[in-house]
Amino acid sequence: MKNISNIILAFMTLFLVACQDDFIDLSPPASITDDVYYTEAEHFLTGSNRFYTNLMGWGDQGVYSDHGSDLIGYTEASTMQDYSRGDTQAPESDDDYDDAYEAIRDMNLLLARAQVYEGNDIGQYVAATYFHRAYQYWSLVQKYGGVTLVLEPLDVSSEELNAPRNSRYEVVAQILSDLDQAIAGLPNETAIDSGDKGKVSKEAAMALKAEVLIHEATWMRYVGNSTDGDGKATGAGSAGFNESNINTYLQEVVTLTKSIMDGGAFELWDYNAELDNLSSNFLFNLEDGGSNPAGLDKATNKEFIFYGKYDFVFRQANTLVSHVYQGRTKPSRKMVDLFLCTDGLPIEQSPLFQGYTETQDEFQNRDYRMRSYFTFHQSLGEIPQTGEQFLNGTNNNGYFNSKFMSWNWGATNAYRATRTESFDMPFIRLAEVYLWYAEALYELNGSLTDAEMDESINLVKARAGLPPISNAFLTTNNMDILTEIRRERTIELFAESSTRYTDLRRWGIAEEELGKTIYGAVIEGTAYENNVELYDPSKYGFPEETTTTGVGERRCLVVQPSSTRNFARHHYLFPLPTSQTSLNPNLLQNPGY
């Protein structure tokens, strides 16, 4: 296992080899050193372009897709399954930790060389590098809390190699500073040529800053410094913790998101009329015109603000994307019951809800996203009928998933074979910006005006076939805006960018929600009950349990009982790898590990 100094040395070797092809005009090519890195603008362009390979990719979909969360009805052993059950131990090594510091070393080198570069034609590449460094540190903070800040290229004698951790608040301050540098130097989205789409824009940096700000504002409000440790025996400590930042951060979220919303560069991808109300499926598998029945390609997508770029010729997924999403993101009972009816009411309140008696009943009169996400990918949009879904053992909990699956995957007329999927991977899109805007306003004011709902959450609801909400609607139906904002985030961002784990932790409710039983299909009073052709109870490891459903208390399939789920407050942060804490005694482990 590598400590930071070994990471640096290993990465130096990698960088020397990789750059000989990129920097072909260096002289002499056989003796590349720090002294001749980044002597021309093209070198900075090539160097900054390489940082896109450090972003999360389709090979990371197990983490990206919230496997093991309370929204997923799949429980085979995996790192994230263990995590959601509170069964996480400090590992010897952790690629997330190592890889981030390797990337940061490369970025620090470019930034250092930019300070002595004699020219004014590299500003955009430097700004992009600040963005990528902020992204790497943000990834570290979300997983581990405070980490050691390294802002200069290091050698084996650098003090940072044995430095203690900076607090999360100190690291976040640096992230925000880097993003300000990025915002100042990056081009607007509309100024990026079509051949360069996927490169970060000014708006992408603004959106990432809004994400950091709302995450940290709500973390301070609902979690506080309860996970920090004292910085003397455990953890990174709480240096820089300041609750007065909460409203300051939230106000800036409103400003940033409003600027993106009003800027005109982005729009919700709504082709429901052309796609039989399945926009919320096909948005996520867009490639060329053959990727969907309406012949739409990636050029039609102006919703993604920050995303990983893929291409069938130049960069395929090269991993089991459709296969994994088919099997490991089938929804839990909780997820399915969250979808509103088309009158805008929860299923337990709406007269439009048809119950669960037949398999197809609960799909009737519901939010378009339910059908978009959870119908079988080879007959996408066709609601499963009684007799088409079997409860016959592991990973058959009563539901399909088709989000992030290539059109007709696995069929004879499949658009893509497994491992060749090449749809872009969204990290931040406009729908989420609308929901951040609404959430930040609520956290600031305790309410939203009707006009604020109309310019944010109601736009997301409209694409889902739902009526707009208003304060009068909420009051009349005994609903509240915070619940609806959180409902929309849960549904709209299902299986995207670790959103569920992030939200549960920053809202301070992860130990409650992840500690509950995960249920599958309703059994009592349905076509499954006492029907051995459709349901074999002996194939499941746990007996049915009664829980609250849209029609009251009913027995349901148990995917995983609460007795096996022990997520606690200290699990909000992952442990540091023990190879790092062993090599550097000043690097204190997170509390609870």
Helices and strands as residue ranges (DSSP letters): H 4-22, G 29-31, G 34-36, H 41-50, G 51-54, G 58-60, H 61-64, H 79-84, H 95-116, H 123-144, G 159-162, H 168-185, G 189-191, G 194-196, H 202-222, H 245-263, H 279-282, G 283-285, G 289-291, G 298-300, E 304-308, H 321-328, H 333-338, G 361-363, H 368-374, G 377-379, E 425-429, H 430-445, H 450-454, H 457-463, H 471-476, H 481-492, H 499-506, H 510-513, E 518-522, G 537-539, E 545-549, E 552-560, G 562-564, G 569-572, H 578-583
